[in-house]
């Protein structure tokens, strides 16, 4: 009994998931679709039946996504033949329903359409749920032969693949929407200022944190350039680095400079600038990450002032001791006064370090922690009383870096030289809860009374790393079609060349250009043109192998990289399939658009590969494509 209840519950659960999947695809009660209508017409023609439908089984009905030879759009589920095929998940063949005990009293058999013959093949989702069937129906008994059943099965498989493709597209769109939302959230909620800037200086987009740093509203800031709010003494250095970035002498730069706030006051910032390139390899915009380091700079200036004060005091004390005519009482009073001032300055310095925006850690020459401020507690999770006197490597240094940390300290103590001391570096640290985080730190060494102290400021750069990774990812895909872009093609071809040469296989580069696309764009508008480009990209993708790479090269030009070819026949077959599929009309709104392709193909590799560069292979395929256009378009030209 328990087993029966478990089985029943499992079937109910599967049916619930099946219905959820069916409704999520948006097929129920949708408009007619020429692709599915073509399948039902062909099914009736091949099997010689009066009726053919693509049915979707809902909770209480079967609804016809496509129908041929019948006027009704749905029937109750409990009398439908298709429900039996969906429940079993396999084909259902009924040669004569009037003599079949399951159906002889069925209203669809007794009354119109007086079903006698029925053959249905389930149509399934990616997870294997049977969503409905492709079926053929006739009012006369029929015994289909093997060829007819195979054709019906193939047509059902085409319907299944189309639905599964739409299922993947919905999933991909959800992923894209999620990634875009995540980027916007990172941009708007980042703890650092972030801006997109034109190379000439105007701001394109700024977040709230940057507006807070410079005390301008978003609208006010977008009316200015970065030159307008940069302190004149700092502007030249910024512009020199920007020119090097534009000339590709450097791929990024970082500097400290002063911004002029709206009220005229100055604020020190640390700015990191990278560039975003267009498909034409020109700078589209600059990406600036801006951190407010005013407190850190004030601390730095305070430390400088303190050092100068201490030097002056020492000099003053030396002079006072040399003045033998000064009374001992006056000398004692001056000494007490200097010591009090020194204590006050030390207290001031301790207060500044304890409340700094960056984690501050101080160690003695044995590597034991002597200072651990509040930001260090927040960043790494260890309280000050837990950290003091502990070895630094036991708290935050990953196991694989501990030996290098110990060796570096020893080398500095012996040689007074280390690549880490005095430099700003990035590496990983471990929090108290075991989670690793990327940090930026700068270590300095101080020698006081013959003893070496190591002081360091550390900053958690997790959010900055996440934003950089997100921006890099978005730079590698075409935003309109979702295909790989030219950058990926440039990275892929040298690797593909080496693979073809090593394995003595062929590498084919197929260069595709749409014939008459400009006329369609001018006649029907850019929105229709964009929809057409997306549909062309989808059709090309469906004609290629999983190992092939499809690239949107530029405008209405596409490139396919076919690797690991034993011979050249696969390229001809794929190119012919692409031409055939693109030749089918494209439905854009209430219009049907027709378009053809000109294709150029160039090969590399084989037993005796040519001595050419990857860019030359692109040029050859491009030249072959233009030859196809000159020959009357809608053709294929191959360069061996």
C-alpha positions as CSV (number, residue, x, y, z in Angstrom):
1,X,0.0,0.0,0.0
2,X,2.8,2.4,0.9
3,X,4.5,1.7,-2.5
4,X,1.3,2.4,-4.4
5,X,0.8,5.7,-2.5
6,X,4.5,6.7,-3.3
7,X,4.0,5.9,-7.0
8,X,0.7,7.9,-7.2
9,X,2.4,10.9,-5.5
10,X,5.3,10.7,-7.9
11,X,3.0,10.8,-10.9
12,X,1.1,13.8,-9.5
13,X,4.4,15.6,-8.9
14,X,5.6,14.9,-12.4
15,X,2.3,16.1,-13.9
16,X,2.6,19.3,-11.9
17,X,6.1,19.9,-13.2
18,X,5.0,19.1,-16.8
19,X,2.2,21.6,-16.6
20,X,4.5,24.3,-15.2
21,X,7.0,23.7,-18.0
22,X,4.2,23.9,-20.7
23,X,2.8,27.2,-19.3
24,X,6.3,28.7,-18.9
25,X,7.0,28.4,-22.7
26,X,4.0,30.7,-23.6
27,X,2.8,28.4,-26.3
28,X,-0.8,27.9,-25.1
29,X,-3.4,30.2,-26.7
30,X,-0.6,31.7,-28.9
31,X,-0.9,32.9,-32.5
32,X,-0.5,30.5,-35.4
33,X,3.1,29.7,-36.3
34,X,4.1,29.0,-39.9
35,X,6.8,26.5,-38.8
36,X,4.4,24.3,-36.9
37,X,1.7,24.8,-39.6
38,X,4.2,23.5,-42.2
39,X,4.7,20.3,-40.1
40,X,1.0,19.5,-39.9
41,X,0.5,20.1,-43.6
42,X,3.4,17.8,-44.5
43,X,2.2,15.1,-42.0
44,X,-1.2,15.0,-43.6
45,X,0.4,14.8,-47.1
46,X,2.8,12.0,-46.2
47,X,0.3,9.8,-44.4
48,X,-2.7,10.8,-46.6
49,X,-5.0,11.8,-43.8
50,X,-7.8,14.3,-43.5
51,X,-6.6,15.9,-40.3
52,X,-3.2,16.6,-38.7
53,X,-2.7,18.6,-35.5
54,X,0.0,19.6,-33.0
55,X,-1.8,19.4,-29.7
56,X,-0.7,20.6,-26.3
57,X,-2.2,18.9,-23.2
58,X,-3.3,21.4,-20.6
59,X,-4.9,20.5,-17.2
60,X,-8.4,20.2,-18.6
61,X,-8.1,20.4,-22.3
62,X,-6.1,19.6,-25.4
63,X,-5.3,22.8,-27.4
64,X,-4.2,22.8,-31.0
65,X,-1.0,24.9,-31.6
66,X,-1.3,24.0,-35.3
67,X,-4.2,22.3,-37.1
68,X,-4.9,21.1,-40.6
69,X,-8.3,19.8,-41.9
70,X,-10.2,20.7,-38.7
71,X,-11.9,23.9,-37.5
72,X,-12.1,23.5,-33.7
73,X,-9.1,24.8,-31.6
74,X,-9.4,22.5,-28.6
75,X,-11.3,19.6,-27.0
76,X,-11.7,18.3,-23.4
77,X,-8.7,16.5,-22.2
78,X,-10.6,13.5,-20.9
79,X,-11.8,12.4,-24.4
80,X,-8.6,13.2,-26.3
81,X,-6.5,10.4,-27.9
82,X,-3.4,12.5,-27.4
83,X,-3.7,12.3,-23.6
84,X,-2.9,8.6,-23.8
85,X,0.3,9.3,-25.8
86,X,1.4,12.0,-23.4
87,X,0.7,9.8,-20.3
88,X,2.8,6.9,-21.7
89,X,5.5,9.1,-23.3
90,X,5.5,6.9,-26.4
91,X,3.8,6.8,-29.8
92,X,0.1,5.7,-30.0
93,X,-1.2,4.0,-33.1
94,X,-4.9,3.2,-33.4
95,X,-5.7,1.6,-36.7
96,X,-9.6,1.4,-36.2
97,X,-11.0,3.2,-33.1
98,X,-14.4,1.7,-33.6
99,X,-13.0,-1.8,-32.7
100,X,-10.7,-0.6,-30.0
101,X,-12.1,-1.1,-26.5
102,X,-10.4,2.1,-25.2
103,X,-12.1,4.4,-27.8
104,X,-15.2,2.7,-29.3
105,X,-17.6,4.8,-27.2
106,X,-15.5,8.0,-27.3
107,X,-17.6,11.1,-28.5
108,X,-14.9,11.9,-31.1
109,X,-15.4,8.4,-32.5
110,X,-19.2,8.2,-32.3
111,X,-19.7,11.8,-33.5
112,X,-17.7,14.2,-35.7
113,X,-15.0,14.0,-36.7
114,X,-15.8,10.2,-36.6
115,X,-12.2,9.2,-35.8
116,X,-11.2,5.8,-37.0
117,X,-7.4,6.1,-37.6
118,X,-5.1,7.9,-35.2
119,X,-1.3,8.0,-35.0
120,X,0.4,10.4,-32.5
121,X,4.1,11.0,-31.4
122,X,4.8,12.8,-28.1
123,X,6.6,16.2,-28.3
124,X,8.9,16.7,-25.3
125,X,10.7,19.4,-23.4
126,X,14.5,19.4,-22.6
127,X,13.8,17.6,-19.3
128,X,11.8,14.9,-21.1
129,X,8.3,16.1,-20.1
130,X,5.7,15.2,-22.8
131,X,4.0,18.5,-23.6
132,X,1.7,17.2,-26.4
133,X,1.8,15.3,-29.7
134,X,2.1,15.6,-33.4
135,X,-0.8,13.4,-34.7
136,X,-2.6,12.5,-37.8
137,X,-6.4,11.6,-37.9
138,X,-8.7,10.1,-40.5
139,X,-12.3,9.0,-40.6
140,X,-11.3,5.7,-42.4
141,X,-9.3,2.9,-40.8
142,X,-5.7,2.8,-41.8
143,X,-2.6,0.6,-41.2
144,X,0.5,2.9,-41.7
145,X,3.7,1.4,-43.1
146,X,7.1,1.7,-41.6
147,X,8.1,4.5,-44.0
148,X,5.1,6.6,-43.0
149,X,5.6,6.1,-39.3
150,X,9.3,7.0,-39.6
151,X,8.3,10.3,-41.5
152,X,5.8,11.1,-38.7
153,X,8.4,10.4,-36.1
154,X,10.9,12.7,-37.9
155,X,8.3,15.5,-38.1
156,X,7.6,15.1,-34.4
157,X,11.3,15.3,-33.7
158,X,11.5,18.6,-35.6
159,X,8.6,20.0,-33.5
160,X,10.4,18.8,-30.3
161,X,13.7,20.5,-31.4
162,X,11.9,23.7,-32.2
163,X,10.2,23.8,-28.8
164,X,13.4,22.9,-27.0
165,X,15.2,25.7,-28.9
166,X,12.6,28.2,-27.7
167,X,13.0,26.8,-24.2
168,X,16.7,27.4,-24.3
169,X,16.1,30.9,-25.7
170,X,13.8,31.7,-22.7
171,X,16.4,30.4,-20.3
172,X,19.2,32.4,-22.0
173,X,17.1,35.6,-21.8
174,X,16.5,35.0,-18.1
175,X,20.3,34.7,-17.7
176,X,21.0,37.9,-19.6
177,X,18.3,39.8,-17.6
178,X,19.9,38.5,-14.4
179,X,23.4,39.5,-15.5
180,X,22.3,43.0,-16.5
181,X,20.5,43.5,-13.2
182,X,23.5,42.3,-11.3
183,X,25.8,44.7,-13.2
184,X,23.4,47.7,-12.5
185,X,23.3,46.7,-8.8
186,X,27.1,46.5,-8.6
187,X,27.4,49.9,-10.4
188,X,24.9,51.7,-8.3
189,X,25.7,50.1,-4.9
190,X,29.5,49.9,-5.1
191,X,31.4,51.3,-2.2
192,X,33.7,53.1,-4.7
193,X,32.9,55.8,-7.2
194,X,32.4,54.4,-10.7
195,X,32.1,56.4,-14.0
196,X,32.0,55.9,-17.7
197,X,33.8,58.7,-19.4
198,X,34.3,59.8,-23.0
199,X,38.0,60.0,-24.1
200,X,37.6,63.7,-24.5
201,X,36.5,64.1,-20.9
202,X,32.7,64.4,-20.5
203,X,31.0,62.0,-18.1
204,X,28.7,59.4,-19.7
205,X,27.5,57.7,-16.5
206,X,28.2,58.1,-12.8
207,X,27.1,56.3,-9.7
208,X,25.9,57.8,-6.4
209,X,29.1,57.2,-4.6
210,X,31.1,59.4,-7.0
211,X,28.4,62.1,-6.6
212,X,28.9,61.9,-2.8
213,X,32.7,62.2,-3.2
214,X,32.6,65.4,-5.3
215,X,29.4,66.8,-3.7
216,X,27.7,67.2,-7.1
217,X,24.3,65.9,-8.1
218,X,24.2,63.4,-11.0
219,X,22.7,65.9,-13.4
220,X,25.3,68.6,-12.5
221,X,28.2,66.2,-12.9
222,X,27.1,64.9,-16.3
223,X,27.2,68.5,-17.5
224,X,31.0,68.7,-16.6
225,X,34.2,67.0,-17.8
226,X,36.8,65.3,-15.6
227,X,39.1,68.2,-16.5
228,X,36.6,70.7,-14.9
229,X,36.8,69.2,-11.5
230,X,40.5,68.1,-11.5
231,X,42.9,70.3,-9.5
232,X,45.0,72.2,-12.1
233,X,48.3,71.0,-10.5
234,X,47.2,67.4,-11.0
235,X,45.7,67.6,-14.4
236,X,48.8,67.4,-16.6
237,X,49.9,64.1,-15.0
238,X,46.4,62.7,-15.6
239,X,46.4,63.8,-19.3
240,X,49.9,62.3,-20.0
241,X,48.7,58.9,-18.7
242,X,45.5,59.2,-20.6
243,X,47.4,59.8,-23.8
244,X,49.6,56.7,-23.2
245,X,46.4,54.7,-22.7
246,X,44.9,56.0,-25.9
247,X,48.1,55.1,-27.8
248,X,48.0,51.6,-26.3
249,X,51.4,52.1,-24.6
250,X,49.6,51.0,-21.4
251,X,46.4,49.1,-20.9
252,X,45.4,50.9,-17.7
253,X,46.7,53.5,-15.2
254,X,46.3,54.4,-11.6
255,X,47.1,57.7,-9.8
256,X,46.3,59.8,-6.8
257,X,45.0,63.3,-7.5
258,X,42.7,66.0,-6.1
259,X,39.1,66.7,-7.2
260,X,37.5,70.1,-6.6
261,X,34.2,69.7,-4.9
262,X,31.1,71.8,-5.7
263,X,31.8,74.0,-2.7
264,X,35.4,74.6,-3.8
265,X,37.0,72.3,-1.2
266,X,39.5,69.6,-2.3
267,X,39.3,65.8,-1.9
268,X,42.1,63.3,-2.5
269,X,41.0,60.3,-4.6
270,X,42.8,57.2,-6.0
271,X,41.6,56.6,-9.6
272,X,42.0,53.5,-11.8
273,X,41.3,54.0,-15.5
274,X,40.8,51.3,-18.2
275,X,39.3,51.5,-21.7
276,X,36.5,49.9,-23.6
277,X,37.1,49.4,-27.3
278,X,34.6,49.4,-30.2
279,X,34.5,46.8,-32.9
280,X,36.6,49.2,-35.0
281,X,39.4,49.0,-32.4
282,X,38.8,52.6,-31.2
283,X,38.2,53.7,-27.7
284,X,34.4,53.7,-27.0
285,X,34.6,55.0,-23.4
286,X,36.8,55.0,-20.3
287,X,36.0,53.1,-17.1
288,X,37.1,54.9,-14.0
289,X,37.1,53.4,-10.5
290,X,37.4,56.2,-7.9
291,X,38.1,55.7,-4.2
292,X,38.0,58.5,-1.6
293,X,41.4,58.5,0.1
294,X,41.1,61.9,1.7
295,X,41.3,60.4,5.2
296,X,44.4,58.3,4.2
297,X,46.1,61.3,2.7
298,X,45.3,63.4,5.8
299,X,46.9,60.6,7.9
300,X,49.9,60.6,5.6
301,X,50.2,64.4,5.9
302,X,49.8,64.1,9.6
303,X,52.5,61.5,9.8
304,X,54.8,63.8,7.7
305,X,54.0,66.7,9.9
306,X,54.7,64.6,13.0
307,X,58.0,63.4,11.6
308,X,59.1,67.0,10.9
309,X,57.9,68.1,14.3
310,X,59.9,65.3,15.9
311,X,63.0,66.3,13.9
312,X,62.6,69.9,14.9
313,X,62.2,68.9,18.6
314,X,65.3,66.8,18.5
315,X,67.2,69.6,17.0
316,X,65.8,72.1,19.5
317,X,66.7,69.8,22.4
318,X,70.3,69.5,21.0
319,X,70.6,73.2,20.9
320,X,69.2,73.6,24.3
321,X,71.7,71.1,25.8
322,X,74.5,73.0,24.1
323,X,73.4,76.2,25.8
324,X,75.4,75.7,29.0
325,X,74.3,79.1,30.3
326,X,70.7,78.1,30.5
327,X,69.5,77.1,33.9
328,X,68.9,73.4,34.7
329,X,65.3,74.3,35.8
330,X,64.5,75.9,32.4
331,X,66.0,72.9,30.6
332,X,63.8,70.5,32.7
333,X,60.7,72.5,32.0
334,X,61.4,72.6,28.2
335,X,62.1,68.8,28.3
336,X,58.8,68.1,30.1
337,X,56.9,70.3,27.6
338,X,58.4,68.5,24.6
339,X,57.6,65.1,26.1
340,X,54.0,66.1,26.6
341,X,53.7,67.4,23.1
342,X,55.2,64.1,21.8
343,X,52.7,62.1,23.9
344,X,49.9,64.2,22.5
345,X,51.0,63.6,18.9
346,X,51.5,59.9,19.6
347,X,47.9,59.7,21.0
348,X,46.7,61.7,17.9
349,X,48.5,59.2,15.6
350,X,47.1,56.2,17.4
351,X,43.6,57.6,17.2
352,X,43.9,58.3,13.4
353,X,45.3,54.7,12.8
354,X,42.6,53.1,15.0
355,X,39.8,54.7,13.0
356,X,41.4,54.7,9.5
357,X,39.2,53.5,6.6
358,X,41.8,50.8,5.7
359,X,42.9,47.9,7.9
360,X,46.1,48.8,9.7
361,X,48.4,46.1,11.0
362,X,51.8,46.4,12.7
363,X,54.2,43.5,13.4
364,X,57.6,43.2,15.2
365,X,60.6,41.5,13.7
366,X,59.4,38.1,14.8
367,X,56.2,38.5,12.8
368,X,54.0,39.0,16.0
369,X,51.1,41.5,15.7
370,X,51.5,44.6,17.8
371,X,48.7,46.8,16.4
372,X,45.3,45.8,14.9
373,X,42.8,48.6,14.2
374,X,38.9,48.5,14.0
375,X,38.9,48.2,10.2
376,X,41.2,45.2,10.5
377,X,38.6,43.6,12.8
378,X,35.8,44.4,10.3
379,X,37.8,43.1,7.3
380,X,39.2,39.8,8.7
381,X,36.8,39.0,11.6
382,X,39.4,38.8,14.4
383,X,39.0,41.1,17.4
384,X,42.0,43.1,18.5
385,X,42.4,41.1,21.7
386,X,42.4,37.9,19.6
387,X,45.0,39.2,17.1
388,X,47.6,41.0,19.4
389,X,50.8,38.9,19.9
390,X,49.7,36.3,17.4
391,X,51.7,35.4,14.3
392,X,50.2,37.1,11.2
393,X,50.5,33.9,9.1
394,X,48.3,32.0,11.5
395,X,45.5,34.5,11.1
396,X,45.1,35.8,7.5
397,X,47.9,34.4,5.3
398,X,46.8,31.4,3.1
399,X,48.8,28.2,3.8
400,X,50.5,28.2,0.4
401,X,51.9,31.8,0.9
402,X,53.1,31.4,4.5
403,X,56.6,30.2,3.6
404,X,57.1,33.1,1.1
405,X,55.9,35.5,3.9
406,X,58.4,34.1,6.4
407,X,61.2,34.1,3.8
408,X,60.5,37.7,2.8
409,X,60.7,38.9,6.4
410,X,63.9,37.1,7.0
411,X,65.5,38.4,3.8
412,X,64.6,42.0,4.7
413,X,66.0,41.6,8.2
414,X,69.2,40.3,6.8
415,X,69.6,42.3,3.6
416,X,67.3,45.3,4.1
417,X,65.8,44.5,0.7
418,X,62.4,43.0,-0.4
419,X,60.2,43.4,-3.4
420,X,57.1,43.6,-1.1
421,X,58.3,46.3,1.3
422,X,57.4,49.8,0.0
423,X,55.3,48.6,-2.9
424,X,51.5,48.3,-3.4
425,X,50.6,44.7,-4.3
426,X,47.4,42.6,-4.6
427,X,47.1,39.0,-3.2
428,X,44.6,36.8,-1.3
429,X,44.0,36.8,2.4
430,X,41.9,34.4,4.7
431,X,39.2,35.7,7.0
432,X,38.4,34.2,10.4
433,X,35.4,32.3,8.8
434,X,37.8,30.7,6.3
435,X,36.6,32.7,3.3
436,X,39.3,34.0,1.0
437,X,39.2,37.6,-0.2
438,X,41.4,39.6,-2.5
439,X,43.2,42.5,-0.8
440,X,45.5,45.4,-1.8
441,X,48.3,46.2,0.7
442,X,51.4,48.3,1.1
443,X,54.0,47.2,3.6
444,X,56.6,49.6,5.1
445,X,59.5,48.8,7.4
446,X,60.5,51.2,10.3
447,X,63.7,50.8,12.4
448,X,63.2,52.3,15.9
449,X,66.0,51.9,18.5
450,X,67.6,49.1,16.5
451,X,64.3,47.2,16.3
452,X,62.4,46.7,12.9
453,X,58.7,47.2,12.8
454,X,56.6,46.2,9.7
455,X,53.5,48.4,9.2
456,X,50.9,47.8,6.5
457,X,47.6,49.2,5.2
458,X,45.2,46.6,3.7
459,X,42.0,47.0,1.7
460,X,39.4,44.5,0.7
461,X,39.1,44.8,-3.1
462,X,36.4,42.0,-3.6
463,X,33.8,44.4,-5.2
464,X,36.4,46.0,-7.5
465,X,37.5,42.5,-8.7
466,X,33.9,41.5,-9.3
467,X,33.2,44.6,-11.3
468,X,36.4,44.2,-13.4
469,X,35.5,40.6,-14.2
470,X,31.9,41.5,-15.2
471,X,33.2,44.3,-17.5
472,X,35.7,41.9,-19.1
473,X,33.0,39.3,-19.7
474,X,30.6,41.7,-21.4
475,X,33.3,42.9,-23.7
476,X,33.5,39.4,-25.4
477,X,30.0,39.0,-26.8
478,X,27.9,40.7,-29.4
479,X,25.0,42.4,-27.5
480,X,22.5,42.1,-30.4
481,X,22.8,38.4,-31.4
482,X,24.6,36.9,-28.4
483,X,27.2,35.5,-30.7
484,X,31.0,35.7,-30.1
485,X,32.5,39.0,-31.2
486,X,35.6,39.8,-33.3
487,X,37.8,39.8,-30.2
488,X,37.1,36.1,-29.5
489,X,37.7,35.3,-33.2
490,X,41.2,37.0,-33.0
491,X,42.0,34.9,-29.8
492,X,40.6,31.6,-31.3
493,X,42.2,31.6,-34.8
494,X,45.9,31.2,-33.7
495,X,45.0,28.3,-31.4
496,X,42.9,26.7,-34.1
497,X,45.8,27.1,-36.6
498,X,48.1,25.3,-34.2
499,X,45.6,22.5,-33.6
500,X,45.1,21.9,-37.3
501,X,48.8,21.8,-37.9
502,X,49.5,19.4,-35.0
503,X,46.7,17.0,-35.9
504,X,46.9,17.4,-39.8
505,X,43.2,18.3,-40.0
506,X,41.5,21.0,-42.0
507,X,40.4,24.3,-40.6
508,X,37.7,26.1,-42.6
509,X,36.7,29.8,-42.3
510,X,33.3,30.6,-43.8
511,X,32.7,34.3,-44.4
512,X,29.0,35.2,-44.8
513,X,27.4,38.5,-46.0
514,X,23.7,39.1,-46.3
515,X,22.5,40.1,-49.8
516,X,20.4,43.3,-49.9
517,X,20.4,43.8,-46.1
518,X,20.8,47.6,-46.5
519,X,17.6,47.8,-48.6
520,X,15.6,45.9,-45.9
521,X,17.0,48.2,-43.2
522,X,16.2,51.3,-45.2
523,X,12.7,50.1,-46.1
524,X,11.5,48.5,-42.9
525,X,13.6,50.3,-40.3
526,X,16.5,49.4,-38.0
527,X,14.3,47.6,-35.5
528,X,13.2,45.1,-38.2
529,X,16.8,44.9,-39.4
530,X,17.9,44.0,-35.9
531,X,15.2,41.3,-35.6
532,X,16.3,39.9,-39.0
533,X,20.0,39.8,-37.8
534,X,19.0,37.9,-34.7
535,X,17.0,35.4,-36.7
536,X,19.8,34.9,-39.2
537,X,22.2,34.3,-36.3
538,X,19.9,31.7,-34.7
539,X,19.5,29.9,-38.0
540,X,23.2,29.8,-38.7
541,X,23.8,28.4,-35.2
542,X,21.3,25.7,-35.8
543,X,23.2,24.6,-38.9
544,X,26.6,24.3,-37.2
545,X,28.2,21.7,-35.0
546,X,28.7,22.1,-31.3
547,X,32.5,22.3,-31.9
548,X,32.1,25.2,-34.4
549,X,32.3,28.9,-33.5
550,X,29.9,31.4,-35.0
551,X,31.0,35.1,-34.9
552,X,29.2,38.3,-35.7
553,X,32.1,39.9,-37.6
554,X,30.6,43.4,-38.4
555,X,27.1,44.7,-39.4
556,X,25.5,42.0,-41.5
557,X,28.7,39.9,-41.8
558,X,29.2,36.6,-40.0
559,X,32.2,34.3,-39.7
560,X,32.1,30.5,-38.9
561,X,35.2,28.7,-37.7
562,X,35.0,25.0,-38.5
563,X,37.7,22.9,-36.7
564,X,38.9,19.3,-36.8
565,X,37.7,18.5,-40.4
566,X,38.9,15.2,-41.8
567,X,37.9,16.4,-45.3
568,X,36.2,19.5,-46.8
569,X,32.8,17.9,-47.4
570,X,31.4,18.9,-44.0
571,X,32.0,22.6,-44.9
572,X,30.1,22.3,-48.2
573,X,27.2,20.6,-46.4
574,X,27.0,23.1,-43.6
575,X,27.2,26.1,-46.0
576,X,24.5,24.6,-48.2
577,X,22.3,24.0,-45.2
578,X,22.8,27.6,-44.1
579,X,21.8,28.9,-47.5
580,X,18.7,26.6,-47.5
581,X,17.6,27.7,-44.1
582,X,18.2,31.4,-44.6
583,X,16.2,31.2,-47.9
584,X,13.1,30.4,-45.8
585,X,11.0,33.6,-45.3
586,X,11.5,35.5,-42.0
587,X,8.3,36.7,-40.2
588,X,8.9,40.2,-38.8
589,X,5.7,41.5,-37.3
590,X,3.1,41.3,-40.1
591,X,5.7,41.2,-42.8
592,X,7.5,38.3,-44.4
593,X,11.1,39.2,-45.4
594,X,13.2,37.2,-47.8
595,X,17.0,37.3,-47.9
596,X,19.9,35.4,-49.4
597,X,23.6,35.0,-48.5
598,X,26.9,35.3,-50.3
599,X,29.4,32.9,-48.9
600,X,33.2,32.7,-49.2
601,X,35.2,29.7,-47.9
602,X,39.0,29.5,-47.2
603,X,40.9,26.5,-45.9
604,X,44.0,25.9,-43.8
605,X,45.7,22.7,-42.7
606,X,45.6,19.2,-44.0
607,X,48.7,17.0,-44.7
608,X,50.7,20.0,-46.1
609,X,49.4,23.3,-44.5
610,X,50.1,26.6,-46.2
611,X,52.4,29.1,-44.5
612,X,49.9,31.8,-43.9
613,X,48.8,33.9,-40.9
614,X,45.3,33.8,-39.3
615,X,44.4,37.3,-40.7
616,X,45.3,36.1,-44.2
617,X,42.8,33.3,-43.9
618,X,40.1,35.9,-43.0
619,X,41.1,38.0,-46.0
620,X,41.0,35.1,-48.4
621,X,37.5,34.1,-47.2
622,X,36.4,37.7,-47.5
623,X,37.7,37.9,-51.0
624,X,35.9,34.7,-51.9
625,X,32.7,36.1,-50.5
626,X,33.0,39.3,-52.7
627,X,33.6,37.1,-55.7
628,X,30.3,35.3,-54.9
629,X,28.6,38.7,-54.8
630,X,30.1,39.7,-58.2
631,X,28.9,36.4,-59.6
632,X,25.3,37.3,-58.9
633,X,25.0,36.8,-55.1
634,X,23.3,33.9,-53.3
635,X,26.2,31.7,-54.1
636,X,29.3,30.0,-52.6
637,X,32.9,30.5,-53.7
638,X,35.7,28.4,-52.3
639,X,39.4,29.2,-52.2
640,X,41.5,26.1,-51.6
